Amino acid sequence: MVDVTALQPAVPVIGRLVVVGLGLIGGSFAKGLRESGLCGEVVGVDLDPQSRKLAVELGVVDRCEADLALACQGADVIQLAVPILAMEKLLALLAGMDLGQAILTDVGSAKGNVVRAAQLAFGGMPARFVPGHPIAGSEQSGVEASNAQLFRRHKVILTPLEQTDPAALAVVDRLWRELGADVEHMQVERHDEVLAATSHLPHLLAFGLVDSLAKRNENLDIFRYAAGGFRDFTRIAGSDPVMWHDIFLANREAVLRTLDTFRSDLDALRDAVDAGDGHQLLGVFTRARVAREHFSKILARRAYMETAMNADELTFLASPGGRLSGQIRVPGDKSISHRSIMLGSLAEGVTEIEGFLEGEDALATLQAFRDMGVVIEGPHHGRVTIHGVGLHGLKPAPGPIYLGNSGTSMRLLSGLLAAQRFDSVLAGDASLSKRPMSRVAKPLREMGAVIETGPEGRPPLTIRGGQVLKGMAYSMPMASAQVKSCLLLAGLYAEGKTSVTEPAPTRDHTERMLRGFGYPVEVAGATASVEPGHALIATHIEVPGDISSSAFFLVAASIAEGSELLLEHVGVNPTRTGVIDILRLMGADITLENPRKVGGEAVADLRVRAAALKGIEIPEALVPLAIDEFPVLFVAAACAEGRTVLRGAEELRVKESDRIQVMADGLLALGVKCEPTPDGIIIDGGPIGGGEVHAHGDHRIAMAFSVASLRAAAPIRIRDCANVATSFPNFLTLCAHVGIRVAQEAQL
């Protein structure tokens, strides 16, 4: 059935939009809103008669006027898209007119200059003036380059002042969002500082470098042999010189501050070259290269997935049927990858890592230590080289440490940073910002740490440096490897012994890896203890395949008739094999082949064959050993004969999502009989239908329902799957390789 309402034009939000200045930005703004139907009439103003003529012919505006006062009569919104140094004269003209309740806004890139000009012209900042700046452009210019899609998935920064009318701000915000822009609100001063660093300084350097080289006698040879990198770096020197002359004069204070900082860093680079300090150069180059990639991903996710795609438009379509065969190697263990970066950075000497998981979570940890001054080479095909700085060699990060969706990074780092000499702020994405951090903050405070959290103990975390930590004996109220690891890492710096007793066994990667780096750890029963005064010595680490990632294929091959699959080089640490133990209790056919030890961790190849599964009561002792694997184990239970009961798993409710409720909702939507309980779930095995389920941004939920399709009667559409890349970057590729029919749904 066709949704008739979707075909109807939008109801106008404003009667008349006036755009003053019909260049690329003004013309694109006008054209986009004219096509949107949100404006009753779009009127253009420009000094150039040819531009006015073209604007009407090309459908950029409904009509054009040469006279500003005539155009602005009855205007609801007036967009000022003139060169920044022409703004003062334009505002003076507008101040002499009766504009009624018209909203003023602009597109200038130096907001302080615009605000000062408005205050001068109007005798104070008008309440209905909303300063703005779209960060978008094109190599073409003029009204003929107007593009209704120009601002789609680009940032637009609005800089309202205290006296700005909230209703006016809401209208301008709505207009930009209608054009597909990712709108942010920012203080004027902050905007000018940010743009001075990210836009104005690079243009200044590009103009300056080309001018410097062009003045040399040998300039012909220099430009003749210039490679692509030179052309890429200096491309922006082809921008409009008059426009940039205006921008630098308008934003000179912020540009000068940024330029002074850059000169200091440039002097440090010169000193390193002069002294032959390769380590310093390597540190700058590796940090710069990966920081560029890291922050590009962050910005892309923020702009494309959270805003433009409403966070749930990345959808998997899983088709029913199929069987698994062949052999694969899943990505490296995420828990070990995290810890290898942390301990390698704090070790003395150079640590080599192989098999590092190049997913976003582990990369967030890697970037955090780069931000704190550690020189790290790679990753390249799973190889990472860390030039350790020792336990006391970290430096303050230049700003908040962004950890994306990685709760492991945040909880473990909070223990390490609680004892450093400097302050730190740990922040994350929307999902991580909802997760509880009191479980680590509370015991760290008991050790003497000063930690501030957001509301209800959630991120961001502000950790005050310079505190003297005291060792303590802590009995965890709930089994958690992350809390245990956090406190043990804090204990490396604390006065006296730090002991952590857990109510049930959890993964012991931290204890094993500390020993691998030569740091003594005492383990007696359920208690692990460390004392200060020892050093971490660099070592070689080979990261085994992640058993949590393997779990999806263990279940898949178990439930798909006729399947046989070999998973190579999987970590089978006894604190992580709960998923194998539970599946075997259900009747799964899983064998361990070629068992061996690699870097203190047990490793084996896992062979799994299809088998008839039976429902069981899951032993509570196995729950902490399989806490991350339960989403896909719920799928196994749905395919088993009889009833499966899980108890003692309340921690599942505070993961990336409430995994008990989200899985129950999805299973019910597919026709599976189940009942969530406060600390678990009851699942009656039976037929699985098709339909639509929602992963709620939880990668393990998305992958679990992908596996369920093997036994489904119809396709399963899984929404909000963007975070699969966080934990398992090549999940879809491996699915296709072994025979699971799941793929990303095409975007319309």
C-alpha positions, 0 to 999 in steps of 0.5 A, a space after each residue: 500500500 502506498 503511503 499517500 501522506 508521504 507524497 503530499 508536499 510539505 506544509 510551509 513552515 515560513 511564508 517568505 524566505 529572503 536570501 541576500 547573496 546568491 553565490 554557492 552557499 546562498 544559492 544552495 540554501 535557497 534552492 534546497 528550501 524552495 524544493 522542500 516546500 517549507 517556504 511559501 516563497 523564496 526571494 533572492 537579492 544580489 547586486 549582480 543582474 546576471 546572477 539574479 536572472 540565472 537564479 530565477 531561470 535555474 529555479 534557485 528562487 521564485 523571484 529576485 529583487 535588486 532593492 534590499 528593502 523591497 525584497 525584505 518586506 513581509 519576510 519571515 526569515 532573512 539569510 545573509 550570505 554575503 562576503 564577511 567584510 560586506 556584512 557590516 554594510 549590509 547590517 547597517 542597511 537592515 538596521 534602518 528598515 522595519 523588519 517586523 518579526 523577521 528572523 535574521 541569520 547568516 553563513 559567515 565563518 567568523 562569528 565574532 566579527 558578525 556579532 560585533 557588526 550586528 551589535 554596532 549596527 543595531 545598537 545591541 544584538 537583535 534577539 531574533 538574529 541567529 548566527 550560523 555557519 555551514 561547513 560545506 563548499 565546492 570547487 565551483 562558485 556562483 549561483 549556477 553552482 547552486 546545489 540543493 544537496 550541498 549541505 546534506 551530511 555536512 555540519 552546520 554550526 549555529 552560535 546563539 547568544 544568551 539573548 537569542 530568541 529560542 523560537 527563532 533558533 528553532 526555526 533556523 535549526 529546522 531549516 538547516 535540518 530540512 536540507 540534511 545538515 548535521 546541526 550543532 549549537 556552539 558558543 561564538 568564541 568556541 566556534 571561532 577557535 575551532 574554525 581557526 584551527 581546522 579551516 583557517 590555519 590550513 588555508 594560511 599554510 597552503 597559501 604560504 607554502 605555495 607562495 614560498 616555493 614559487 618565489 625560489 629560483 628553482 621553482 619550475 623544477 619544484 613544481 614539475 616534480 611535485 607529487 600527488 601529496 603536494 597537490 593534495 595539500 596545496 589544493 586549497 591554495 586555489 581558493 578565492 584569495 579575496 574571500 580568505 583575505 576577508 576571513 583572516 582579517 575578520 577572525 585574526 585573534 583566533 587565527 593568531 592564537 592557533 598559529 602561535 601554537 602551531 609555530 611552537 609545534 613546528 619548532 619542536 619538529 625542527 629541533 627533532 630533525 636537527 638532533 636526529 631524534 627519530 623517536 620524536 619524529 615517529 611519534 608525531 607521524 604515527 599519532 598524526 596519521 592514525 588520529 586523522 583516520 580515527 577522528 574521521 570515523 568519529 565525525 562520519 559516524 556522528 554525521 551519517 549514522 546518528 543524525 542523518 540516518 536516525 541511528 537505525 537505518 543501517 539494516 541487515 536482511 537475513 534470508 532463511 536456510 543454508 548450512 555452514 562449511 569450510 574453515 575460518 579464523 575470526 578476528 583477534 580477541 577484543 579483551 586481549 587486544 585492549 589489554 595488550 595496548 594498555 600494558 604495552 604502553 606502560 611497559 619498558 621497551 618495545 612490545 610487538 603484537 600480532 593478531 590485534 583486533 582492528 575494530 573500533 573498540 580496540 582502536 579507541 584504546 590504541 588512540 587513547 594511549 597515542 593521545 597520552 604520548 605513547 608512540 605506536 606503529 600500526 596496526 597493519 594486518 594485525 601487527 602493532 609495535 608499541 614503544 612503551 613509556 613505563 608506568 609513570 611515562 604517560 602525558 596529559 591528553 590534549 583534550 577529552 579522551 574519546 572512547 566511542 562505544 567501548 565500555 572496556 576501554 573506559 572502565 579499565 582506563 579509569 583505574 590506570 588514570 586514577 593514579 596519574 599526575 594529570 587530570 583526564 576526561 573520558 567520554 564516549 558515544 551516545 550508547 556508552 554515555 548511557 552505561 553505568 560507571 559507578 561500579 568502578 568509580 565507587 571502589 576507586 574512590 574508596 582507594 582515594 581517587 577523585 572521580 566525577 561522573 555524569 547523572 546517575 553515575 554515567 559518562 563522561 568521567 572526569 578523573 582528577 590527577 595527583 591523588 595518592 591511592 591506598 591499596 585495599 581488599 575489595 569484595 565485588 558485589 557482582 562478578 565483573 572482569 572489567 571491575 576486577 581489572 580496573 582495580 588491579 591496574 589501579 593497584 599497580 600505583 597504590 600504596 600497599 596491596 590491592 586485592 579483589 575477590 570475585 563472587 564467581 570466576 570471570 575472565 582472567 586476561 589481565 592477571 595472565 597478561 600482567 605476568 606475561 609482562 613480568 609483573 607478579 600477580 598473586 591468585 589465591 582461590 577467588 582473590 587476585 592481588 598486586 603490589 606496587 614497586 615492580 615494572 612491566 617489561 616489554 614482550 611479544 604478544 600473539 592475540 588468539 581468535 575471539 571466542 565471543 566472535 566464534 560463538 556466533 558460528 558455533 551456534 550457527 553450525 550447531 543449528 543448521 542441518 548438515 553443517 561442519 565448520 572449523 574455527 582456527 586459532 581460537 582462545 580457549 582460556 578456561 574463564 571464557 569457555 562457558 559458551 562451549 560448556 553450555 552448548 555441549 550441555 545442550 547436545 552440541 557437537 564441538 571438539 577442540 583440536 590441536 590445543 596449545 599455549 600462546 603467550 600464556 593463553 590457551 588456544 585451540 582449533 574448534 570443530 563444530 558439527 550440526 546436532 539436535 539441541 535440547 533445552 536445559 537449565 543453565 548452571 549459574 556457575 557458567 553464567 559469568 563465563 559466557 556473559 557476552 555470548 548469551 544473545 546467540 545462546 538465546 537463539 540456540 535455545 529457541 532452536 532446541 527441543 524443550 525449555 531453556 532457563 537462565 538465571 543469575 544473569 542480571 548483568 545482561 540488563 546493563 550491557 550495550 542494551 538491556 540484552 534480556 529484554 531486547 532479545 525477548 522482544 525480538 524472539 517474540 516478534 519471530 514467534 518464539 515463546 519466551 518470558 524475560 525475568 529480572 535476572 534471566 529468561 525462559 525460552 521454549 524451543 520451537 519454530 522461528 518465523 520471519 519479520 522485523 527485529 530491532 538491535 537497538 545499536 547492540 552488535 551482539 543482538 544484530 549478529 545473534 538474529 543474523 544466525 537465527 535466520 538459518 532456522 527461520 521460515 521467512 527473512 528476518 530484517 534487523 534494524 540498527 546494525 551500525 555497531 557490528 563494525 565495533 566488535 566484529 569488522 568482517 562479520 558479513 564477509 565471514 558469514 558469506 564465506 561459510 554460508 549464512 545468508 545475511 547482508 546489508 540492506 541497500 539504502 534507497 
